[in-house]
Amino acid sequence: MVTADEVRDVGLGLPRTYEAHTGGRAKLKVRQIVYVAFSADETAMGFGYPREARDGLVESDPRTFFLPPARDLRYQWVCAHLGRLDHEEMRELVTDAWRMCTPAMLHELPEMEPPVAAAWNAMDSGDRDLLVDLLDPRLHFVDGDLELRGRPALLAHLRSHPVPRPPTSVAVRDGRIWRWVR
């Protein structure tokens, strides 16, 4: 059985996600795009899902999945009763809904080791304090022709350069990123 708080934990761990409350309901958003919305009592959630596949999802398990109200059928959206989802299925549905509203360059971040998505998100949002905690002091950072050694070198670089694209390869030691390659 999944709770709304567990859905929030997954969603808020994804880059660029924030929680907003509108109409008395909690929603997970990227920029202005809602990709998960909870029912008022938080026992069900609506989430982004390809329009052409949603009927098949509902038919596969009609006790768990259901279509949104008629006014919302124009959106790429489907709903689920949280109590009928397992954690792995919920994680997959939330992550796939997030992918529908983010650039393709970010799509692999949730599959990488846990500190990677948080570190990239900290770079993107400018949260240098969090970034320091996620990077090993001996970090080896490679982005094309750029090669930096040490966390201070990367932090100095980030002050005057745009956020790098997410890595294609990482190595993590003791919960911190010590190698970042793009």
C-alpha positions in Angstrom: 0.0 0.0 0.0 1.3 3.4 -1.1 0.6 6.7 0.7 0.6 10.2 -0.7 3.7 11.0 1.4 5.6 8.2 -0.3 4.6 9.5 -3.7 5.8 13.0 -2.6 9.1 11.5 -1.5 9.6 10.0 -5.0 8.5 13.1 -6.9 10.3 15.6 -4.8 13.5 13.6 -5.3 13.3 14.2 -9.1 15.0 17.3 -10.5 13.1 20.5 -11.0 10.1 19.2 -9.0 8.2 21.2 -6.5 4.9 20.9 -4.6 2.1 23.3 -5.1 -1.4 23.5 -3.6 -4.3 24.7 -5.8 -8.0 24.2 -5.3 -7.3 22.5 -1.9 -5.2 19.8 -3.6 -1.5 19.0 -3.6 0.2 18.8 -7.0 3.8 17.9 -8.1 5.0 20.2 -10.8 7.9 20.9 -13.1 7.8 24.6 -14.0 4.0 25.1 -14.5 3.3 21.6 -15.7 1.5 19.3 -13.2 2.6 15.7 -13.5 1.0 14.3 -10.3 -2.1 15.6 -8.5 -3.7 14.1 -5.4 -7.4 13.8 -4.6 -8.6 16.0 -1.7 -8.4 13.1 0.7 -5.0 11.9 -0.8 -6.2 8.3 -1.4 -5.9 8.7 -5.2 -3.6 10.4 -7.6 -3.8 11.5 -11.2 -0.6 11.4 -13.2 0.7 12.1 -16.7 0.3 9.1 -18.9 0.2 8.8 -22.8 -3.3 9.3 -24.0 -3.1 6.5 -26.5 -2.1 4.0 -23.8 -4.3 4.9 -20.9 -7.4 2.8 -21.9 -5.1 -0.2 -21.9 -3.8 0.6 -18.5 -7.3 1.0 -17.1 -8.4 -2.2 -18.7 -5.4 -4.1 -17.3 -6.5 -3.4 -13.7 -9.8 -1.4 -13.4 -9.8 -1.8 -9.6 -6.6 0.2 -9.4 -6.7 2.6 -12.4 -9.5 4.8 -13.7 -10.0 7.6 -16.2 -10.2 11.2 -15.0 -13.5 13.2 -15.2 -14.8 13.8 -18.7 -13.6 17.4 -18.6 -10.0 16.2 -18.2 -10.0 13.5 -20.9 -8.3 15.9 -23.4 -5.1 15.7 -21.2 -2.6 12.9 -21.1 -3.8 11.8 -17.7 -5.0 8.8 -15.8 -5.8 8.1 -12.2 -5.0 5.4 -9.6 -6.1 4.4 -6.1 -2.9 4.7 -4.0 -3.9 1.8 -1.7 -3.8 -0.6 -4.6 -0.3 0.3 -5.9 2.9 -1.3 -4.8 6.0 0.9 -4.2 7.8 -0.2 -7.4 4.8 0.4 -9.6 4.2 3.8 -8.0 7.9 4.8 -8.5 7.7 3.9 -12.2 4.5 5.7 -12.8 5.6 8.9 -11.1 9.0 8.9 -12.8 7.5 8.3 -16.2 5.0 11.1 -15.6 7.9 13.4 -14.6 9.7 12.4 -17.8 6.8 13.6 -19.9 7.4 17.2 -18.8 11.2 17.4 -18.6 13.9 17.6 -21.2 15.2 14.3 -22.5 18.7 15.1 -21.2 17.3 14.6 -17.6 15.5 11.3 -18.2 18.4 9.0 -17.1 19.0 10.8 -13.8 16.5 8.8 -11.7 18.3 5.6 -12.9 21.7 6.7 -11.7 23.0 6.3 -8.1 21.0 8.4 -5.6 23.2 11.4 -5.1 23.5 12.1 -8.9 19.9 13.5 -9.4 20.2 15.5 -6.2 23.6 16.9 -7.2 22.4 17.9 -10.7 19.3 19.5 -9.2 21.5 21.4 -6.7 23.6 22.7 -9.6 20.5 23.6 -11.6 18.8 25.4 -8.7 22.0 27.1 -7.4 22.0 25.3 -4.0 25.7 25.3 -3.5 25.4 24.2 0.2 23.6 21.0 -0.7 26.0 20.5 -3.7 29.1 20.6 -1.3 27.5 17.8 0.7 27.0 15.6 -2.4 30.4 16.0 -4.0 33.6 14.3 -2.8 36.4 16.8 -2.1 38.6 15.0 -4.6 36.0 15.1 -7.3 37.1 14.4 -10.9 34.8 16.3 -13.2 34.9 15.8 -17.0 32.6 17.5 -19.5 33.9 17.2 -23.0 37.2 19.1 -23.2 36.8 20.5 -19.7 38.5 18.5 -16.9 38.5 19.7 -13.3 40.0 18.2 -10.2 38.5 18.8 -6.8 35.2 20.1 -5.5 36.5 23.7 -5.1 37.4 23.8 -8.8 34.0 22.7 -9.9 32.2 25.2 -7.6 34.4 28.0 -8.9 33.6 27.0 -12.5 29.8 26.9 -11.8 29.9 30.5 -10.6 30.6 31.8 -14.1 29.3 29.0 -16.4 25.9 27.5 -17.2 24.8 24.3 -15.5 26.4 21.3 -17.1 24.4 18.7 -18.8 23.8 15.6 -16.6 26.5 13.0 -16.6 26.7 9.9 -18.7 28.9 8.1 -16.2 29.4 8.6 -12.5 31.3 6.9 -9.6 30.1 7.3 -6.0 32.1 6.6 -2.9 30.7 6.9 0.6 27.6 8.5 -0.7 29.4 11.3 -2.5 30.2 11.7 -6.2 33.9 11.4 -6.9 33.8 11.0 -10.7 31.4 12.8 -13.0 31.8 12.3 -16.8 29.8 13.7 -19.7 
